[in-house]
């Protein structure tokens, strides 16, 4: 009986998700960045530095080509920003040309 109860508790925890900002949240600002994977970790570190840690959520595409971060950037932490902003940062890492190729010859790059 205890094993069944433990299994049910673990399953309930594993299937539930807690988000600081809901995935359907309306963001004040969306920041889109694309390019090579070489800067992915630096981009993530910069986002983590800007964001209030209590509000930071990370979203990853299964192929790890795209990642997103939703958070609240506290007012005053960035020059010129006086109030808190809910920001969605998105990074597409499909290659160095992903940032410039869509401009002259390809359709918009999807995140």
Backbone bond lengths (Angstrom), bond angles and torsions (degrees), N, CA, C in turn:
res aa  C-N    CA-C-N  psi(-1)  N-CA   C-N-CA  omega(-1)  CA-C   N-CA-C  phi
1 X - - - 1.447 - - 1.528 111.74 -
2 X 1.347 116.70 -41.17 1.451 120.16 -179.17 1.525 111.20 -65.22
3 X 1.338 117.02 -36.09 1.470 120.42 179.87 1.524 109.74 -66.45
4 X 1.323 117.80 -41.51 1.464 120.85 178.31 1.526 110.77 -62.75
5 X 1.315 116.89 -41.99 1.461 121.26 179.51 1.528 110.44 -65.40
6 X 1.330 116.70 -42.59 1.463 121.07 178.44 1.528 110.45 -64.36
7 X 1.323 117.07 -42.24 1.466 121.13 178.28 1.521 110.84 -61.66
8 X 1.319 117.31 -42.49 1.464 121.11 178.95 1.530 110.87 -65.43
9 X 1.324 117.24 -39.55 1.467 120.16 179.50 1.521 111.26 -66.29
10 X 1.330 117.23 -43.27 1.463 120.86 178.58 1.520 110.39 -64.19
11 X 1.324 117.97 -41.30 1.464 121.44 178.52 1.520 111.33 -63.30
12 X 1.328 117.19 -39.90 1.467 120.60 179.00 1.521 111.19 -65.30
13 X 1.317 116.75 -40.31 1.461 120.27 178.96 1.524 110.40 -68.42
14 X 1.316 117.03 -42.15 1.463 121.12 -177.12 1.524 112.52 -66.52
15 X 1.329 117.30 -32.01 1.462 119.52 -177.16 1.519 113.30 -90.11
16 X 1.323 117.40 -14.13 1.462 118.57 179.12 1.517 109.07 -90.24
17 X 1.324 116.24 148.42 1.449 121.37 179.42 1.515 108.81 -128.24
18 X 1.314 115.24 142.60 1.451 120.80 177.64 1.516 107.21 -121.12
19 X 1.320 116.47 126.54 1.452 121.64 -179.55 1.520 109.50 -118.93
20 X 1.340 115.95 138.28 1.454 119.53 174.09 1.525 109.70 -67.23
21 X 1.319 116.56 -44.28 1.467 123.21 172.11 1.525 106.19 -120.33
22 X 1.298 117.44 130.65 1.462 120.29 -177.83 1.525 111.05 -60.78
23 X 1.361 117.15 145.77 1.463 119.59 178.18 1.526 112.46 -58.59
24 X 1.315 117.08 -23.73 1.461 120.59 179.20 1.524 111.89 -95.02
25 X 1.334 116.69 10.45 1.464 120.75 -178.03 1.518 111.17 -60.71
26 X 1.295 114.78 150.91 1.458 121.05 174.82 1.524 107.10 -91.60
27 X 1.309 116.33 118.73 1.460 120.98 -176.47 1.519 110.33 -94.01
28 X 1.324 115.57 146.51 1.460 121.26 176.91 1.525 111.52 -74.76
29 X 1.329 116.22 -27.10 1.462 121.11 -174.98 1.518 109.26 -150.13
30 X 1.335 117.05 138.17 1.461 122.59 173.21 1.517 108.12 -117.37
31 X 1.334 116.24 127.96 1.463 122.30 178.60 1.517 107.19 -114.02
32 X 1.339 116.95 119.39 1.466 122.22 -178.97 1.522 109.66 -113.19
33 X 1.334 115.16 129.47 1.453 121.94 179.81 1.518 107.74 -131.90
34 X 1.339 117.09 139.36 1.457 119.63 175.72 1.520 109.54 -137.75
35 X 1.315 115.23 160.23 1.456 121.04 -179.33 1.509 110.73 150.38
36 X 1.313 116.19 -159.33 1.461 122.33 -176.16 1.524 111.79 -73.13
37 X 1.319 114.93 163.45 1.466 120.96 179.40 1.522 112.50 -73.40
38 X 1.315 118.08 -13.22 1.463 121.77 -174.90 1.524 113.01 -57.38
39 X 1.315 118.47 -29.37 1.466 120.88 -176.65 1.534 113.24 -103.51
40 X 1.322 117.73 7.55 1.468 120.02 -177.75 1.521 112.84 -56.53
41 X 1.319 117.38 -47.79 1.465 119.93 -177.59 1.521 111.92 -68.07
42 X 1.326 116.96 -36.65 1.465 120.02 177.30 1.520 110.44 -67.25
43 X 1.332 116.40 -40.47 1.467 120.79 177.68 1.526 109.83 -60.09
44 X 1.338 116.61 -46.60 1.452 120.76 179.78 1.530 110.74 -62.40
45 X 1.324 117.92 -42.22 1.465 121.12 179.44 1.527 110.78 -62.82
46 X 1.324 117.49 -39.45 1.459 121.23 178.70 1.530 110.72 -65.46
47 X 1.328 116.60 -43.65 1.460 120.61 177.83 1.525 109.77 -60.91
48 X 1.330 117.03 -44.91 1.467 120.61 179.93 1.526 111.44 -62.92
49 X 1.313 116.95 -31.34 1.463 121.05 177.60 1.528 111.50 -71.04
50 X 1.323 116.99 -36.78 1.465 121.47 -178.89 1.524 113.16 -75.57
51 X 1.323 116.12 -34.72 1.465 121.31 -168.96 1.525 113.63 -83.54
52 X 1.328 114.40 152.43 1.457 121.43 167.85 1.531 106.07 -71.15
53 X 1.339 119.32 118.10 1.465 121.15 -174.81 1.531 114.08 -56.83
54 X 1.324 117.61 -29.77 1.462 120.72 -179.22 1.523 112.33 -70.27
55 X 1.333 117.84 -14.52 1.462 120.61 -176.61 1.522 113.04 -113.60
56 X 1.319 118.59 2.11 1.466 121.65 -173.66 1.524 112.29 -80.58
57 X 1.320 116.02 125.32 1.463 123.35 173.25 1.512 108.59 -123.87
58 X 1.333 116.82 143.62 1.458 122.09 178.85 1.517 109.32 -116.01
59 X 1.316 115.47 139.88 1.456 122.40 178.68 1.529 107.70 -128.58
60 X 1.339 117.44 127.84 1.456 121.09 -178.87 1.515 110.24 -123.96
61 X 1.324 115.89 138.95 1.451 121.77 172.95 1.529 106.67 -76.43
62 X 1.329 118.66 142.38 1.463 119.92 -177.28 1.538 114.10 -52.73
63 X 1.310 118.05 -33.91 1.468 120.54 -179.83 1.520 111.78 -79.51
64 X 1.325 118.34 -4.93 1.460 125.07 -178.38 1.530 112.45 63.32
65 X 1.333 116.93 19.71 1.466 120.95 176.63 1.522 109.71 -81.13
66 X 1.314 116.42 -32.84 1.462 120.36 -178.34 1.521 109.41 -126.07
67 X 1.308 114.84 143.12 1.459 120.49 175.91 1.522 108.30 -140.59
68 X 1.310 115.02 153.20 1.452 120.00 179.44 1.514 110.52 -138.25
69 X 1.304 114.89 154.24 1.460 121.52 179.41 1.520 107.87 -137.42
70 X 1.305 116.99 125.96 1.450 122.07 175.93 1.513 109.05 -112.53
71 X 1.328 116.83 135.60 1.458 119.18 -179.11 1.524 110.41 -165.73
72 X 1.312 114.04 175.54 1.459 121.09 171.73 1.527 107.37 -104.90
73 X 1.317 115.83 124.57 1.464 121.66 174.42 1.529 105.97 -93.14
74 X 1.333 117.00 116.37 1.464 119.67 -176.23 1.532 112.58 -63.96
75 X 1.319 115.42 139.60 1.454 120.62 176.41 1.519 110.32 -60.14
76 X 1.313 115.63 140.26 1.458 120.45 -179.58 1.510 114.19 89.65
77 X 1.340 118.30 -14.03 1.463 119.86 -179.48 1.527 111.90 -82.33
78 X 1.326 116.28 -16.48 1.464 122.29 177.72 1.529 107.13 -125.41
79 X 1.310 116.58 133.42 1.467 120.44 -179.24 1.522 110.51 -55.43
80 X 1.316 116.70 131.31 1.454 122.35 177.57 1.518 114.85 87.90
81 X 1.338 117.69 -6.26 1.470 121.25 179.48 1.522 107.42 -108.64
82 X 1.324 116.37 109.19 1.466 120.57 -175.05 1.528 113.04 -93.19
83 X 1.341 117.67 -25.41 1.462 120.75 -177.12 1.525 110.17 -116.51
84 X 1.327 115.91 159.95 1.460 120.65 177.00 1.526 109.73 -61.41
85 X 1.335 115.58 140.06 1.469 121.16 177.12 1.520 109.41 -125.86
86 X 1.334 116.95 132.81 1.464 120.88 170.43 1.520 106.39 -84.38
87 X 1.337 116.35 119.55 1.462 121.32 -172.49 1.522 110.22 -123.42
88 X 1.319 115.68 138.90 1.463 122.80 173.06 1.520 107.21 -110.51
89 X 1.342 116.10 114.42 1.461 122.03 176.43 1.520 107.52 -98.95
90 X 1.338 117.76 130.30 1.459 121.36 179.66 1.522 109.60 -127.14
91 X 1.328 116.56 135.72 1.462 121.91 -179.66 1.522 108.66 -127.77
92 X 1.332 117.07 119.76 1.462 123.04 174.72 1.513 106.79 -104.08
93 X 1.330 117.05 123.04 1.461 121.61 -174.76 1.523 112.09 -113.20
94 X 1.295 116.74 43.34 1.470 119.12 -176.99 1.517 112.84 -84.52
95 X 1.313 118.31 6.66 1.457 120.99 174.35 1.511 112.41 133.62
96 X 1.320 114.99 163.70 1.458 120.90 -177.33 1.514 113.01 -60.48
97 X 1.317 117.35 -34.05 1.469 120.20 -177.07 1.519 112.95 -79.64
98 X 1.338 117.96 -9.89 1.460 120.13 -176.95 1.516 112.26 -62.83
99 X 1.315 117.15 -26.77 1.455 119.92 -178.36 1.509 113.96 -78.38
100 X 1.344 117.94 -30.77 1.461 120.12 -174.68 1.511 114.01 -113.33
101 X 1.334 118.47 -27.37 1.462 120.84 -177.04 1.528 113.51 -59.93
102 X 1.339 119.27 -38.42 1.466 118.10 -179.24 1.533 113.70 -62.13
103 X 1.306 117.55 -24.98 1.463 119.60 -177.05 1.521 112.69 -61.90
104 X 1.344 120.00 -56.17 1.457 118.30 -175.39 1.522 115.06 -89.81
105 X 1.354 118.68 -29.10 1.465 117.74 -168.49 1.518 116.48 -131.28
106 X 1.296 119.65 -13.38 1.463 120.67 -173.61 1.527 110.99 -122.51
107 X 1.347 116.11 163.03 1.471 119.16 174.24 1.530 110.25 -70.57
108 X 1.285 116.59 172.66 1.468 122.59 -177.57 1.516 111.08 -55.16
109 X 1.300 116.01 144.15 1.462 123.16 178.07 1.526 108.41 -80.82
110 X 1.320 117.87 123.23 1.463 121.93 -176.71 1.518 110.78 -90.16
111 X 1.308 115.80 141.71 1.462 121.77 177.85 1.508 109.95 -105.37
